[in-house]
Amino acid sequence: MSSGSRFGFWYCLRTVIAGCCLFVVANYAFSVATVYQFGHPQKLLTESDAAIVLGAAAWDKRPSPVFRERINHAINLYRAGIVKKILFTGGSPRAGFMTEAAVGRRYAIRNGVDANDIIYENHSRDTWQNLVNAKALADDNDLNSFIIVSDPYHLARACFMARDLGLNVQVSPTPTTRYTATQSKLRFIAQESYTLMIYQWVQHLANFPRLIRILRTLI
């Protein structure tokens, strides 16, 4: 191989690597902006069939401060007539303990929510499972529109997942969050932005074979 060819190869390789790095940085910056935007929605909420409360830690029969704020926010939406029902999600981290959803239901009933207006599932362990199980409950109960309730910077990923599952959703962040210190807030935004970016990459890769099939029909 001539020196000119070797130079051309390494130049192309560096160009490809630089291009890939630039793409990742730009994609991550877009994810950060998306996470921030979903945490500060500008549109007014419209009436929906149910609020989906994403699970969070429960301490025996008591909701953790994070989970309590999510429940309280859903209760406020219910009292204001913006939602007709509240759908709780979340399983138990350990056998023998009350599930997150059951803790949420118990707390909501004690704060004046009609038990007939509460739906819950006890098996999910993460955001994706929360929403998959919520969709199954929604289908069983003829619910068609939803407001997802969670911490502000968690909502972007939750919303993308919900829409990928075919759910008609709006988002409503809790007015308070445990991520108040600048350092913890930045860490949470960085983590959620990274997770959102990876999730979208996985979704695009999953759709790639279908895209190839569509392109073949056009050739």
N, C-alpha and C positions, 0 to 999 in steps of 0.2 A: 504494500500500500504506500502510495506517495505521501510526502509530508503535507501536500495540499489537500489530499483526500482526508488525512487524519485531522487536519485543521477544520475541514468542513464538517466532519462527523461530530467533533467536540463542540463546535459552534452550534450545530443543530440541537445537540443534547442539552447544552446550557439554555438555549432558547426555549426548548420544550419545558424544562424544569422551571425556568423563570415564569413561563406562561401559566403553568399549573399552580405555582405558588401565588401568582397574582389572582388567579381564578378563586382559589381557596380564601384568600384574604378578602376579596370583594364579596364572595358568597357569605362569609362570616359577618362582614360589616352589614350586609343586607339583613341577616338574621337578627343581629343586635337591634337594628332599627325596627324590625317587625315585632320583636319581643317587647320593646319599649312602647310601640304604638298600640298594641293590643292591651297593654297594661294601663293605658290612658285613653280609653275610647271616647270619641266625641259625639257619637250618635245617641239619641235618646232611645231607650228601650221600648219596644212594642210588646203588647200583651202576648204571652206564650202559654202553652199548655202546662209546662212544668219547668222548675229549676232543677238542674242536675248539679248536685253538690259532690265535688270530687273528694274522695277519701283523704284523710290525714290521720295522724297518730291519735290514739285514744288511750287514756290511762285508766285501766280497769273499766269502770262504768262512766268515767268522765271524759269529755273531749279535751284534747290538748288546747292550749291557747290559739294555735293556728286553726285547728278544726272548729273551735267554738266560734271564731270570727266568720268562718264560712257558713256555719249553720245560722248564726244571727243575721247575716246578710240575706240568706235565702228566706228566713222568716220575715224580714222586712219587705222583701219583694212579694211574699204571699199576703201579708197584711195590707199592702198597698194595692192589691188586686192585679198586679202585673203577671203573676203566675197563679194557676189554679191548684197545682199540686207541687210537692217537693219530692224529688227522687234522690235517695241517698245511696252511695256506693262505698264499697270497701269491706274487706274481710278482716280476719283477726291475725295478728303477727304470731300468736302462739295459741296452741290448743288450750281450751278451758277459759279463755278470755272472751269478753264480749266483742263482737265485731264492730268495726268503725261505723258501719251503716246502722247497726242496732243502737249504738251509743247516740248517733245523730238523731235517730227516730225518737228515742227516749227523751232527749233534750228538747226536741221540737214540741213534742206533746206536752211536756211540762211547761212550755212557754206559749201554750194556747193554740197550737196547730191541731186541727181535727185529724184524728188518727186515720180517718177514711181518705184524707188528702195526702197521705204519705205512702210512698212506694219505696222499697229498698231491696238491695241484693247483698249477699253476705260472702261472696267468694273472690272478688277481684283483689289483686295485689299491687297493681300499678295503674298509671293513667290510661294506657291502652285497654286494659281489662275493664277498668271502670266504665269506659265508654262502650265497649262491646256489650257488656252486660246491661248497661243502661238502654242500649238500643233494643235488646231482646225484651226488656220490660216495657219499653215504649210501644213496641209492636203488639205485645200482649194486652196493653191497656188503651190502645187506640189514641196514643199521644203523638202529635205531629210537629210541634214546635217547642223549642227549648231555650233556656238561658243557662249557660254554664257558669257556675260560681266557683271561684278559686282565688288564690293569691294573684296579684296583678301580673307578675312576670311568668306565671305558669300558664296563662290563658292562650298565648299564641300557639304553642304546641298542642294544647288540648283542642283548640278550635280547628286546626288543620286535621288532626286525627278524626274529630267528630264529622267534619265535612267529607273526609275520605270514606267514612262509614255510611254516608248518605243521610246524616242527621241535619235538620234545618235548625241552626243554632245562632244565637247571639251570645255575647260574653258580658259578664258583669263582675269586675274585680272587687274584692273586699276593700272597704275604705281604709282598713288598717292592716298592717303586715308586720311580722316579726323582723323582717329585713329592713330596719330603719337606719341603722348605722351605715355610713357611706361604704365602708369596706365590705360589709356583708351584702349590701344591696348590689354592688358591682360584681361580687363573686356569684351571686344568684343569677344576675343577668347574663354573665359570661357562661355559666353552666347551662342555662336554659337555651341560650343562643347556639351553643355548640350542639346540644341535644336536638334542637329543632333542625339544624343544618344536616346532621347525620340522618335524622328521620326522613327528610325530604330526599336526600341522596338514595336512601334505601327504596323509597317509593318510586323514584324515577327508574332505578335499576329493575325493579319488579315489573314496571310497565314497558321496559325496553323490548322484550320479545313480542309483545302485542304491537308495538310501533313498527317493528320489522315486518310483521305479517301485513299490517296496513300498507306499508310502503311497497311491498311485493305485489299487492293487488293493483297498485297504481302504475307499475312498470309495464 
